[in-house]
């Protein structure tokens, strides 16, 4: 699995497909933080919302880099489970590489400030909340990008529709007034919790929601892959 992940990451970087999501992420975050400074937890909670579609798109690009014939050969050589896990693992590593950029960039742009009044979270705790928010959205973004990949959808049009529709659905069903909040990963809910100051209970609830949603979505990805085989 590790060798397959390295091969996918190498192909992703060599073909320069890693540049568009990186540039898109930098532009989106620069616009976000260019408007002024905010508390660390609030700023990073919103940053996670902005980064979610970029991470999902990056996953789709990474998984689509490998030709179909090469993917079938990898299945024969390593087995279906190892081949599938290698792709998801590579996408996760690529997403992890973007998170430090998202955490560092606001400091370069003056977009984060320390506590300004009583009741504000300490800076260290705000940074911890920001890291949690970004790590929380990563599995869901990888799962959505995998569901939109060519291996799962068989068509670029279907893949693009799945990606755009999935991102829109995440935002629509994640609204505070949504009657079906569980149907989408808690991207907006995480931003709201980060802004208000998360409690131990909300952290556990949102983390559990994100893990379960991602597991179900990745199971759906595996099923679609088997169905197409």
C-alpha positions as CSV (number, residue, x, y, z in Angstrom):
1,X,0.0,0.0,0.0
2,X,2.8,2.4,0.9
3,X,4.5,1.8,-2.5
4,X,1.2,2.4,-4.3
5,X,0.7,5.6,-2.3
6,X,4.2,6.9,-3.2
7,X,3.6,6.1,-6.9
8,X,0.4,8.0,-6.9
9,X,1.9,11.0,-5.1
10,X,4.9,11.0,-7.4
11,X,2.7,11.0,-10.5
12,X,0.5,13.7,-9.0
13,X,3.4,16.0,-8.4
14,X,5.3,15.1,-11.6
15,X,2.3,15.9,-13.9
16,X,1.9,19.3,-12.1
17,X,-1.7,18.4,-11.1
18,X,-0.8,19.3,-7.6
19,X,-0.4,23.0,-8.5
20,X,-4.1,24.0,-9.3
21,X,-5.5,23.0,-5.9
22,X,-2.5,24.5,-4.1
23,X,-2.9,27.8,-6.0
24,X,-6.7,27.8,-5.5
25,X,-6.2,27.2,-1.8
26,X,-3.7,30.0,-1.5
27,X,-5.9,32.4,-3.4
28,X,-9.0,31.5,-1.4
29,X,-7.3,31.8,2.0
30,X,-5.5,35.0,1.0
31,X,-8.9,36.6,0.1
32,X,-10.3,35.3,3.4
33,X,-7.6,36.6,5.6
34,X,-7.0,39.8,3.6
35,X,-10.1,41.3,5.2
36,X,-8.6,41.7,8.6
37,X,-7.6,39.8,11.7
38,X,-9.9,37.5,13.8
39,X,-9.5,35.2,16.8
40,X,-7.5,32.1,15.9
41,X,-10.3,29.6,16.6
42,X,-12.8,31.6,14.5
43,X,-10.4,32.3,11.7
44,X,-9.3,28.7,11.4
45,X,-12.9,27.4,11.6
46,X,-13.8,29.5,8.6
47,X,-10.5,28.5,6.9
48,X,-11.6,24.8,7.2
49,X,-14.9,25.6,5.4
50,X,-13.0,27.3,2.6
51,X,-10.5,24.5,2.3
52,X,-13.0,21.7,2.2
53,X,-13.8,21.9,-1.6
54,X,-10.2,22.4,-2.4
55,X,-9.2,19.2,-0.6
56,X,-12.0,17.3,-2.2
57,X,-11.0,18.6,-5.7
58,X,-7.4,17.7,-5.0
59,X,-8.4,14.1,-4.1
60,X,-10.3,13.8,-7.3
61,X,-7.3,15.1,-9.3
62,X,-4.9,12.7,-7.6
63,X,-7.0,9.6,-8.1
64,X,-7.7,10.6,-11.7
65,X,-4.0,11.0,-12.5
66,X,-3.4,7.3,-12.8
67,X,-4.5,5.7,-16.1
68,X,-7.3,3.1,-15.9
69,X,-5.0,0.4,-17.3
70,X,-2.3,1.1,-14.7
71,X,-4.9,1.0,-12.0
72,X,-6.1,-2.4,-13.2
73,X,-2.5,-3.7,-13.2
74,X,-2.1,-2.4,-9.6
75,X,-5.2,-4.4,-8.6
76,X,-3.8,-7.6,-10.2
77,X,-0.3,-7.1,-8.6
78,X,-1.3,-5.9,-5.1
79,X,-4.9,-6.8,-4.7
80,X,-8.1,-4.8,-4.8
81,X,-8.1,-3.7,-1.2
82,X,-4.4,-2.6,-1.2
83,X,-4.9,-0.7,-4.4
84,X,-7.9,1.1,-3.1
85,X,-6.4,1.9,0.3
86,X,-3.2,3.1,-1.4
87,X,-5.2,5.7,-3.4
88,X,-7.1,6.9,-0.3
89,X,-3.9,7.0,1.8
90,X,-2.1,9.1,-0.9
91,X,-5.0,11.5,-1.0
92,X,-4.9,11.8,2.7
93,X,-1.2,12.6,2.7
94,X,-1.7,15.2,0.0
95,X,-4.4,16.8,2.1
96,X,-2.2,16.8,5.2
97,X,0.4,18.7,3.2
98,X,-2.0,21.5,2.6
99,X,-3.0,21.9,6.3
100,X,0.3,23.4,7.5
101,X,0.0,25.9,4.7
102,X,-3.5,26.8,5.8
103,X,-2.4,27.2,9.4
104,X,0.7,29.3,8.6
105,X,-0.7,31.6,5.9
106,X,-2.9,33.8,8.1
107,X,0.1,34.7,10.2
108,X,1.9,35.9,7.1
109,X,-1.1,38.0,6.2
110,X,-1.9,39.3,9.6
111,X,-5.2,37.4,9.7
112,X,-5.0,36.0,13.2
113,X,-4.9,37.9,16.5
114,X,-4.6,36.9,20.1
115,X,-7.3,37.3,22.8
116,X,-8.7,40.9,22.8
117,X,-11.2,40.7,25.7
118,X,-12.3,38.6,28.6
119,X,-13.7,35.3,27.5
120,X,-11.6,34.9,24.4
121,X,-9.9,31.6,24.0
122,X,-6.1,31.7,24.7
123,X,-4.0,31.7,21.6
124,X,-2.6,28.2,22.2
125,X,-6.1,26.8,22.6
126,X,-7.3,28.7,19.5
127,X,-4.5,27.1,17.5
128,X,-5.4,23.6,18.8
129,X,-9.1,24.2,17.8
130,X,-7.9,25.3,14.4
131,X,-5.8,22.2,13.9
132,X,-8.7,20.0,15.1
133,X,-11.1,21.8,12.6
134,X,-8.8,21.1,9.7
135,X,-8.1,17.5,10.6
136,X,-11.8,17.0,11.0
137,X,-12.7,18.0,7.5
138,X,-9.9,16.1,5.8
139,X,-11.3,12.6,5.8
140,X,-14.7,13.9,4.6
141,X,-13.1,15.8,1.8
142,X,-11.0,12.8,0.8
143,X,-14.1,10.6,0.8
144,X,-16.1,13.1,-1.3
145,X,-13.2,13.5,-3.8
146,X,-12.9,9.7,-4.0
147,X,-16.7,9.4,-4.8
148,X,-16.2,11.9,-7.6
149,X,-13.2,10.2,-9.1
150,X,-13.2,8.6,-12.5
151,X,-12.8,5.1,-11.0
152,X,-16.1,5.5,-9.1
153,X,-18.1,7.5,-11.7
154,X,-16.8,6.3,-15.0
155,X,-17.3,9.7,-16.6
156,X,-15.7,13.1,-16.3
157,X,-19.1,14.7,-16.4
158,X,-20.5,12.5,-13.7
159,X,-17.4,13.0,-11.6
160,X,-17.6,16.8,-11.9
161,X,-21.4,16.7,-11.1
162,X,-20.7,14.5,-8.1
163,X,-18.0,16.8,-6.8
164,X,-19.9,20.1,-7.3
165,X,-23.2,18.6,-6.1
166,X,-21.5,17.1,-3.1
167,X,-19.8,20.3,-2.0
168,X,-23.1,22.3,-2.4
169,X,-24.9,19.6,-0.5
170,X,-22.4,19.8,2.3
171,X,-23.0,23.5,2.7
172,X,-26.8,23.4,2.2
173,X,-27.4,20.5,4.6
174,X,-24.8,21.9,7.1
175,X,-26.8,25.1,7.7
176,X,-27.9,25.7,11.2
177,X,-31.6,25.4,10.2
178,X,-31.1,22.2,8.2
179,X,-33.6,19.4,9.0
180,X,-31.1,16.8,7.9
181,X,-27.8,17.9,9.3
182,X,-26.5,14.3,9.7
183,X,-26.7,13.7,5.9
184,X,-23.6,15.8,5.4
185,X,-20.2,16.0,7.2
186,X,-20.1,18.6,9.9
187,X,-18.1,21.2,8.0
188,X,-20.2,24.2,8.8
189,X,-21.0,22.9,12.3
190,X,-17.3,22.7,13.0
191,X,-16.9,26.3,12.0
192,X,-19.8,27.4,14.2
193,X,-18.3,25.4,17.1
194,X,-14.9,26.9,16.6
195,X,-16.3,30.4,16.6
196,X,-18.3,29.9,19.7
197,X,-15.6,28.0,21.5
198,X,-16.0,24.2,21.4
199,X,-16.8,22.2,24.5
200,X,-15.6,18.6,25.1
201,X,-19.1,17.3,24.3
202,X,-19.3,19.2,21.0
203,X,-15.8,18.1,20.0
204,X,-16.7,14.5,20.6
205,X,-20.0,14.7,18.8
206,X,-18.6,16.5,15.7
207,X,-15.6,14.2,15.6
208,X,-17.9,11.1,15.8
209,X,-20.2,12.5,13.1
210,X,-17.2,13.2,10.8
211,X,-15.7,9.8,11.3
212,X,-19.0,7.9,10.7
213,X,-19.8,10.0,7.6
214,X,-16.4,9.5,6.1
215,X,-16.5,5.8,6.8
216,X,-19.9,5.4,5.1
217,X,-18.8,7.5,2.1
218,X,-15.5,5.5,1.7
219,X,-17.5,2.3,1.9
220,X,-19.7,3.7,-0.9
221,X,-16.6,4.4,-2.9
222,X,-15.3,0.9,-2.4
223,X,-18.8,-0.5,-3.5
224,X,-18.8,1.7,-6.6
225,X,-15.3,0.5,-7.5
226,X,-16.3,-3.2,-7.1
227,X,-19.4,-2.6,-9.1
228,X,-17.4,-1.1,-12.0
229,X,-14.8,-3.9,-11.9
